[in-house]
């Protein structure tokens, strides 16, 4: 019993001893789990705090980054126009166009200060006047710039308009891309830079102010393709207002925008039919409301344009005569840092229409991005737009390096379609500029997102569903990407300095290397004759009574600007002059469009002398015709300023009107007694 008792007494101890190791192991496992939970909670807490800190820092940095980007754009625009700012006695090579837009800006300022009809003016083309709505009057720039025009003159106002148009277009695309399409502000900034300063934009900046004022285009796109389906009426009204304002900046840009949106919509709907069906009611509703608002706002201006005094039909030139060469897409434009004069002259209609000239490297890079991101409906629709509008720019017959190929151009198939029939084929690549820029922005966004979260699926979360309809909303306008699900901060593995940053640097360097050859140079300029002191000082006023005109020589020059238009702009439309550089009807009974005023025999005679330097025989018939033409123009004085062949012109006028007088740097013929 004593043995049994001892066994009974020691049994609990043996059980405890036997159970000890297991209990200890269990306690340790619990402690490890607790420690792991604590570490996880601590990491999550730190990650949340770091995420909040990064979010706060990003919010603080955001405005600073935006400001830096905008200042960069303004600096580049200032650099592009620097030759004109520093040399005020010069104009761009397209001096006719610069004179035109200076006059339009001066006319807008006068309409504001004198409460005149902004759509019509008799200050030029006396006595008939000009339908300004039917010409590129850029009232959307001229009216806001009125204080600048009044204080600093039409030249400063024009240069500021060019700077604001280029930098404003770049800024608008940057804001649109960074808020709606991509997370990478660097990608959006580079894309915006290309949108504002691509070779085509610099080429148009040589003289076509209405073509570079594109800063409302991204805003219109943001409303048209808004993925949100609420507030249809409010957004439709906003769309109508934006479209209405774009009409007063440039109707041609709006026409291109309509064509691009239509083709993009078709391409996107085919690629993502489910998303298209879901967004269609709101999309069509916004368009309907916008169209209604636009009709109300533009009813009178458009009536005046098409039926008011000085309206015309058609164009004074054949748009089909302005195609691009196929080789222009891989060449360098004259106003890029790698460009030269020889090749571009063969590949484009003129200096102002070098709208492609993207360079082979950029085309290859964008093709790589398109193949890489092909599953995305957005990319497919963009590629469709690039291919179609590039093909249309080749015209009815394809040329390669100046030689006609035995290949008809796609433009031949649609040249009679509305909108397209009035568009210059060489300008279609301007639609390709933002499409290529968006591809660049998407590439930055994908590279930066993937390197920030290498554990994600290849190509990022959007690529994982890029072929499906669920991602269509993001492509239609919402930001494609962002934080990981649930707001968690993406995992950041080791090797940041050695793995991910170099990828970003390499891609950024590759894009810079591709874009650098097409970087712009300052706009090319040429000297112009100054405004004669007789005109600039107002000394002419003592010779020109109310209702009479100052006739500059040559008075009308068809498709070229006249000295009278130039002097009028620089003096704030101080006097009325005949002729000018505009589009008007061929005659009172013939609405067919033509350049400038209908020809008068004396104007044709003086223009021929100025061009050839040869003085023709002058008889009584020529003198009687001169007096008749001066009466038609209601002339008080005839003024000759600087001309390359000024002596023959002066001798011709002396024979027609009698001896002139040299007054304050101008030759003046007082014809009041002759005209009566």
WOZI-V928484 format. One record per residue. N is the residue number from 1. RES is the residue in three letters. OMEGA is omega as a letter, one per 20 degrees, with the letter a starting at -180 (none if undefined). NEAR is the number of other C-alpha atoms within 10 Angstrom. Layout:
BEGIN
n:res:omega:near
N:RES:OMEGA:NEAR
N:RES:OMEGA:NEAR
END
This chain:
BEGIN
n:res:omega:near
1:UNK:r:6
2:UNK:r:7
3:UNK:r:8
4:UNK:r:9
5:UNK:a:10
6:UNK:r:10
7:UNK:r:12
8:UNK:a:11
9:UNK:a:11
10:UNK:a:12
11:UNK:r:12
12:UNK:a:11
13:UNK:r:11
14:UNK:r:12
15:UNK:r:10
16:UNK:a:12
17:UNK:r:11
18:UNK:a:11
19:UNK:a:11
20:UNK:a:12
21:UNK:a:11
22:UNK:r:11
23:UNK:r:12
24:UNK:r:11
25:UNK:r:11
26:UNK:r:12
27:UNK:r:12
28:UNK:r:12
29:UNK:r:12
30:UNK:r:12
31:UNK:r:12
32:UNK:r:12
33:UNK:r:12
34:UNK:r:12
35:UNK:r:12
36:UNK:r:12
37:UNK:r:12
38:UNK:r:12
39:UNK:r:12
40:UNK:r:12
41:UNK:r:12
42:UNK:r:12
43:UNK:r:12
44:UNK:r:15
45:UNK:r:12
46:UNK:r:12
47:UNK:r:16
48:UNK:a:15
49:UNK:r:12
50:UNK:r:13
51:UNK:r:17
52:UNK:r:13
53:UNK:r:12
54:UNK:r:13
55:UNK:r:12
56:UNK:r:12
57:UNK:r:11
58:UNK:r:13
59:UNK:r:11
60:UNK:a:11
61:UNK:a:13
62:UNK:r:13
63:UNK:r:11
64:UNK:r:12
65:UNK:r:15
66:UNK:r:17
67:UNK:r:13
68:UNK:a:13
69:UNK:a:22
70:UNK:r:22
71:UNK:r:14
72:UNK:r:16
73:UNK:r:25
74:UNK:r:20
75:UNK:r:15
76:UNK:r:21
77:UNK:r:26
78:UNK:r:21
79:UNK:a:17
80:UNK:a:23
81:UNK:a:24
82:UNK:a:16
83:UNK:r:18
84:UNK:r:22
85:UNK:a:16
86:UNK:a:9
87:UNK:a:12
88:UNK:r:13
89:UNK:a:14
90:UNK:r:18
91:UNK:r:23
92:UNK:r:21
93:UNK:r:17
94:UNK:a:19
95:UNK:r:20
96:UNK:a:19
97:UNK:r:21
98:UNK:r:23
99:UNK:r:28
100:UNK:a:25
101:UNK:r:26
102:UNK:r:26
103:UNK:r:29
104:UNK:r:24
105:UNK:r:31
106:UNK:r:29
107:UNK:r:30
108:UNK:r:26
109:UNK:r:27
110:UNK:r:22
111:UNK:r:20
112:UNK:a:15
113:UNK:a:13
114:UNK:r:9
115:UNK:r:9
116:UNK:r:14
117:UNK:a:12
118:UNK:a:19
119:UNK:a:22
120:UNK:r:21
121:UNK:r:19
122:UNK:r:14
123:UNK:r:21
124:UNK:a:24
125:UNK:r:25
126:UNK:j:23
127:UNK:a:18
128:UNK:a:18
129:UNK:a:21
130:UNK:r:27
131:UNK:a:27
132:UNK:r:26
133:UNK:r:23
134:UNK:r:25
135:UNK:a:17
136:UNK:a:23
137:UNK:r:26
138:UNK:r:23
139:UNK:r:26
140:UNK:r:19
141:UNK:a:25
142:UNK:a:30
143:UNK:r:21
144:UNK:a:14
145:UNK:a:20
146:UNK:r:23
147:UNK:r:14
148:UNK:a:19
149:UNK:a:26
150:UNK:a:15
151:UNK:a:10
152:UNK:r:11
153:UNK:a:19
154:UNK:a:30
155:UNK:r:24
156:UNK:r:17
157:UNK:r:24
158:UNK:a:25
159:UNK:r:20
160:UNK:r:20
161:UNK:r:21
162:UNK:a:25
163:UNK:a:24
164:UNK:r:21
165:UNK:r:25
166:UNK:a:30
167:UNK:r:29
168:UNK:r:24
169:UNK:r:26
170:UNK:a:31
171:UNK:a:30
172:UNK:r:21
173:UNK:r:28
174:UNK:a:29
175:UNK:r:19
176:UNK:a:19
177:UNK:a:28
178:UNK:r:23
179:UNK:a:17
180:UNK:a:19
181:UNK:a:23
182:UNK:r:28
183:UNK:a:23
184:UNK:r:21
185:UNK:r:21
186:UNK:r:19
187:UNK:r:28
188:UNK:a:30
189:UNK:r:27
190:UNK:r:22
191:UNK:r:29
192:UNK:r:31
193:UNK:r:26
194:UNK:r:25
195:UNK:a:30
196:UNK:a:30
197:UNK:r:26
198:UNK:a:26
199:UNK:r:29
200:UNK:r:28
201:UNK:r:28
202:UNK:r:31
203:UNK:r:25
204:UNK:r:21
205:UNK:r:26
206:UNK:a:25
207:UNK:a:24
208:UNK:a:22
209:UNK:a:27
210:UNK:a:26
211:UNK:a:21
212:UNK:r:30
213:UNK:a:28
214:UNK:a:27
215:UNK:r:21
216:UNK:a:19
217:UNK:r:19
218:UNK:r:20
219:UNK:r:18
220:UNK:r:20
221:UNK:a:16
222:UNK:r:20
223:UNK:a:21
224:UNK:a:22
225:UNK:r:19
226:UNK:a:22
227:UNK:r:22
228:UNK:a:15
229:UNK:r:15
230:UNK:r:10
231:UNK:a:11
232:UNK:a:22
233:UNK:a:16
234:UNK:a:12
235:UNK:r:22
236:UNK:r:26
237:UNK:r:20
238:UNK:r:21
239:UNK:r:26
240:UNK:r:25
241:UNK:r:18
242:UNK:r:18
243:UNK:r:24
244:UNK:r:22
245:UNK:r:18
246:UNK:r:24
247:UNK:a:23
248:UNK:r:20
249:UNK:a:26
250:UNK:a:24
251:UNK:a:20
252:UNK:r:19
253:UNK:r:22
254:UNK:r:20
255:UNK:r:17
256:UNK:r:19
257:UNK:r:17
258:UNK:r:13
259:UNK:a:17
260:UNK:a:21
261:UNK:r:16
262:UNK:a:12
263:UNK:r:18
264:UNK:a:20
265:UNK:r:18
266:UNK:a:14
267:UNK:a:21
268:UNK:a:23
269:UNK:r:18
270:UNK:a:14
271:UNK:a:22
272:UNK:a:21
273:UNK:r:17
274:UNK:r:15
275:UNK:r:21
276:UNK:r:20
277:UNK:a:12
278:UNK:a:15
279:UNK:a:19
280:UNK:a:15
281:UNK:r:13
282:UNK:r:22
283:UNK:a:21
284:UNK:r:14
285:UNK:r:17
286:UNK:r:27
287:UNK:a:21
288:UNK:r:18
289:UNK:r:20
290:UNK:r:27
291:UNK:r:19
292:UNK:r:14
293:UNK:r:20
294:UNK:r:22
295:UNK:a:14
296:UNK:a:12
297:UNK:a:16
298:UNK:a:18
299:UNK:a:11
300:UNK:r:11
301:UNK:a:18
302:UNK:r:16
303:UNK:a:12
304:UNK:a:19
305:UNK:a:19
306:UNK:a:15
307:UNK:a:14
308:UNK:r:17
309:UNK:a:19
310:UNK:r:25
311:UNK:a:22
312:UNK:r:23
313:UNK:r:16
314:UNK:a:13
315:UNK:r:17
316:UNK:r:17
317:UNK:r:13
318:UNK:a:12
319:UNK:a:17
320:UNK:a:20
321:UNK:a:13
322:UNK:r:20
323:UNK:r:26
324:UNK:r:33
325:UNK:r:25
326:UNK:a:21
327:UNK:a:21
328:UNK:a:27
329:UNK:a:21
330:UNK:a:16
331:UNK:r:20
332:UNK:a:26
333:UNK:a:35
334:UNK:a:25
335:UNK:r:25
336:UNK:a:21
337:UNK:r:15
338:UNK:a:15
339:UNK:r:19
340:UNK:a:14
341:UNK:a:12
342:UNK:a:10
343:UNK:a:17
344:UNK:r:24
345:UNK:r:16
346:UNK:a:17
347:UNK:a:26
348:UNK:a:24
349:UNK:a:16
350:UNK:a:14
351:UNK:a:21
352:UNK:a:20
353:UNK:r:28
354:UNK:a:30
355:UNK:r:28
356:UNK:r:33
357:UNK:a:27
358:UNK:a:26
359:UNK:a:20
360:UNK:a:15
361:UNK:a:16
362:UNK:r:23
363:UNK:r:15
364:UNK:a:13
365:UNK:r:17
366:UNK:r:20
367:UNK:r:16
368:UNK:r:14
369:UNK:a:18
370:UNK:r:21
371:UNK:a:12
372:UNK:a:14
373:UNK:a:22
374:UNK:a:18
375:UNK:a:18
376:UNK:r:24
377:UNK:r:26
378:UNK:a:28
379:UNK:r:26
380:UNK:a:19
381:UNK:r:21
382:UNK:r:23
383:UNK:r:22
384:UNK:r:18
385:UNK:a:24
386:UNK:a:21
387:UNK:a:12
388:UNK:a:17
389:UNK:r:24
390:UNK:r:24
391:UNK:a:20
392:UNK:a:26
393:UNK:a:28
394:UNK:r:27
395:UNK:a:25
396:UNK:r:21
397:UNK:a:18
398:UNK:r:23
399:UNK:r:22
400:UNK:a:15
401:UNK:r:14
402:UNK:a:17
403:UNK:r:11
404:UNK:r:12
405:UNK:r:12
406:UNK:a:9
407:UNK:r:10
408:UNK:r:15
409:UNK:r:18
410:UNK:a:19
411:UNK:a:23
412:UNK:a:14
413:UNK:a:11
414:UNK:a:12
415:UNK:r:19
416:UNK:a:11
417:UNK:r:9
418:UNK:a:10
419:UNK:a:13
420:UNK:a:18
421:UNK:r:17
422:UNK:a:18
423:UNK:r:21
424:UNK:a:20
425:UNK:a:26
426:UNK:a:28
427:UNK:r:27
428:UNK:r:25
429:UNK:r:29
430:UNK:r:27
431:UNK:a:22
432:UNK:a:25
433:UNK:r:23
434:UNK:r:22
435:UNK:r:22
436:UNK:r:27
437:UNK:r:24
438:UNK:r:27
439:UNK:r:24
440:UNK:r:22
441:UNK:r:25
442:UNK:r:26
443:UNK:r:25
444:UNK:a:26
445:UNK:a:23
446:UNK:r:24
447:UNK:a:19
448:UNK:r:22
449:UNK:a:23
450:UNK:r:20
451:UNK:r:19
452:UNK:a:18
453:UNK:a:17
454:UNK:r:17
455:UNK:r:13
456:UNK:r:16
457:UNK:a:12
458:UNK:r:12
459:UNK:r:16
460:UNK:a:22
461:UNK:a:18
462:UNK:a:23
463:UNK:a:20
464:UNK:r:15
465:UNK:a:14
466:UNK:a:23
467:UNK:a:17
468:UNK:a:18
469:UNK:a:20
470:UNK:a:14
471:UNK:a:23
472:UNK:a:29
473:UNK:r:21
474:UNK:r:20
475:UNK:a:24
476:UNK:r:25
477:UNK:r:23
478:UNK:r:20
479:UNK:a:16
480:UNK:a:22
481:UNK:r:18
482:UNK:a:14
483:UNK:r:11
484:UNK:a:13
485:UNK:r:8
486:UNK:r:6
487:UNK:a:10
488:UNK:r:12
489:UNK:a:16
490:UNK:r:18
491:UNK:a:13
492:UNK:a:12
493:UNK:r:12
494:UNK:r:9
495:UNK:a:9
496:UNK:a:12
497:UNK:a:8
498:UNK:a:9
499:UNK:a:13
500:UNK:a:20
501:UNK:r:15
502:UNK:r:13
503:UNK:r:15
504:UNK:a:18
505:UNK:a:12
506:UNK:a:12
507:UNK:r:16
508:UNK:r:18
509:UNK:r:12
510:UNK:r:14
511:UNK:r:20
512:UNK:r:13
513:UNK:a:13
514:UNK:a:19
515:UNK:a:18
516:UNK:a:13
517:UNK:r:18
518:UNK:r:25
519:UNK:a:21
520:UNK:r:24
521:UNK:r:19
522:UNK:a:18
523:UNK:r:21
524:UNK:a:18
525:UNK:r:18
526:UNK:a:14
527:UNK:r:13
528:UNK:r:14
529:UNK:r:13
530:UNK:r:16
531:UNK:a:21
532:UNK:r:18
533:UNK:r:15
534:UNK:r:19
535:UNK:a:23
536:UNK:a:16
537:UNK:a:12
538:UNK:r:12
539:UNK:r:13
540:UNK:a:19
541:UNK:a:14
542:UNK:a:7
543:UNK:a:15
544:UNK:r:18
545:UNK:r:13
546:UNK:r:9
547:UNK:r:11
548:UNK:a:20
549:UNK:r:24
550:UNK:a:27
551:UNK:r:27
552:UNK:a:22
553:UNK:i:25
554:UNK:a:25
555:UNK:r:30
556:UNK:a:30
557:UNK:r:23
558:UNK:a:21
559:UNK:r:16
560:UNK:r:18
561:UNK:a:22
562:UNK:r:25
563:UNK:r:28
564:UNK:r:29
565:UNK:r:28
566:UNK:r:25
567:UNK:r:23
568:UNK:r:27
569:UNK:a:24
570:UNK:r:22
571:UNK:r:19
572:UNK:a:19
573:UNK:a:21
574:UNK:a:16
575:UNK:r:23
576:UNK:a:26
577:UNK:r:30
578:UNK:r:28
579:UNK:r:33
580:UNK:a:30
581:UNK:a:24
582:UNK:r:23
583:UNK:r:25
584:UNK:r:28
585:UNK:r:25
586:UNK:r:20
587:UNK:a:15
588:UNK:a:10
589:UNK:a:7
590:UNK:a:10
591:UNK:a:15
592:UNK:a:16
593:UNK:r:19
594:UNK:r:21
595:UNK:r:19
596:UNK:a:25
597:UNK:r:27
598:UNK:a:18
599:UNK:r:15
600:UNK:a:18
601:UNK:a:14
602:UNK:r:23
603:UNK:r:21
604:UNK:r:16
605:UNK:a:17
606:UNK:r:24
607:UNK:r:19
608:UNK:r:17
609:UNK:r:22
610:UNK:a:21
611:UNK:a:12
612:UNK:a:12
613:UNK:a:16
614:UNK:r:14
615:UNK:a:19
616:UNK:r:13
617:UNK:a:8
618:UNK:r:12
619:UNK:a:10
620:UNK:r:10
621:UNK:r:9
622:UNK:r:16
623:UNK:r:17
624:UNK:r:14
625:UNK:r:15
626:UNK:r:22
627:UNK:r:19
628:UNK:r:17
629:UNK:r:17
630:UNK:r:24
631:UNK:r:17
632:UNK:r:15
633:UNK:a:24
634:UNK:a:23
635:UNK:r:27
636:UNK:r:26
637:UNK:r:20
638:UNK:a:23
639:UNK:r:27
640:UNK:r:24
641:UNK:a:22
642:UNK:r:16
643:UNK:r:17
644:UNK:r:11
645:UNK:a:14
646:UNK:a:17
647:UNK:r:15
648:UNK:r:19
649:UNK:r:25
650:UNK:r:24
651:UNK:r:16
652:UNK:r:20
653:UNK:r:23
654:UNK:r:14
655:UNK:a:17
656:UNK:a:20
657:UNK:a:17
658:UNK:a:14
659:UNK:r:14
660:UNK:a:20
661:UNK:r:14
662:UNK:a:12
663:UNK:r:16
664:UNK:r:14
665:UNK:r:15
666:UNK:r:19
667:UNK:a:20
668:UNK:r:23
669:UNK:r:22
670:UNK:a:20
671:UNK:a:20
672:UNK:a:18
673:UNK:a:7
674:UNK:a:14
675:UNK:r:18
676:UNK:none:10
END
